[in-house]
Amino acid sequence: MTWNRVLWGVELKSTIKNEPPTILGSRWHFADRRGHDGEPSRALLFCTRKQARDWCRGRNERDEHLGWKYTPIKVSERVEKITEDSSNG
């Protein structure tokens, strides 16, 4: 059984440095797991756009002086059962 869910994530952009934007909490799957200070260890996901916008608004007000901008973005989460045959690598 497999299904996809449409959720809302948060994109983090630097307004000072010339860095590419990143989805907040997406660094957990990289070998280098050093993220930004306070970055969640898993993707930060919301069920509704309003929840994501409210969270971003609060963080933007708090971190405005640091040069960070938080923006809600639509994301997809795929859930799939892994069979024993496919999990052997």
Secondary structure, DSSP 8 states (H G I E B T S, - for coil): -EEEEEEEEEEEEESSS----EETTGGGGSS----STT--SS---BSSHHHHHHHHHHHHHHHGGGTEEEEEEEEEEEEE---TTGGG-
